[in-house]
Amino acid sequence: MLSLVMGRPLAPAVDTKSTVLPLLSLFAAAIVLGNVHITMLPGGIHRAMSAAYPLLRFVP
């Protein structure tokens, strides 16, 4: 509403890299936790993606 009143377009505050990586991590978490048996490999991949997010987000 504010953009319509002011006549300015809205700009997203985050870039695509900061949006895709958490969505990918949530997708991996759904796959890992959706299975009956949780193994080390999918859990390790999910942890690696979760750990990579802050590094890629805050380090240019």
Secondary structure, DSSP 8 states (H G I E B T S, - for coil): -HHHHHT-----SS-HHHHHHHHHHHHHHHHHHHSSS--HHHHHHHHHHHHHHHHHHH--
